[in-house]
Amino acid sequence: MKVKTFLLTVKTSTKFQSIDITDEVQNKIDVKEGVAYIFSKHTTCAVIVNEAEKGLMSDYLDWANKLVPPEGDFKHNVMDNNGHAHVISSIIGNSRVVPISEGKLDLGTWQRIIFLEFDGPRTRTLAIKVFGE
């Protein structure tokens, strides 16, 4: 079995942002069969698998902000005013595992890998670990 780790840099331009990173992850795949583990090395963003339709890309952020409103009372805000981003990131999760078949991410028809920013603008690093043959 082959195991390789690649880094992917994502630059965000606004406080809340959703970015389709599927093609960038696919470009890192160098095995025929296996899995890709996508992990954000940050605590105020998340990784999901879902549709990258324009309205949904906005809905992800809008609903995250409704579930955990930024103006909430967060004790962490005395440090750097991003308690909301930490909480919503921990609810959604900072990693995903995607199967690889015939050298391609084995996603469903509409599925894409989406990076969600809750504390931008920032430069983010994602580790992509590919296991396979």
Buried (B, 14 or more C-beta within 10 A) or exposed (E): EEEEEBEBEBEBEEBBBBBBBBEBBBEBBEBEEBBBBBBBEBBBBBBBBBBBEEEBBEBBBEEBBEEBEBEEEBEEBEEEEBBBBBBBBEEBEBBBEBEBEEEEBBBEEEBBBBBBBBBBEBEBEBBBBBBBE
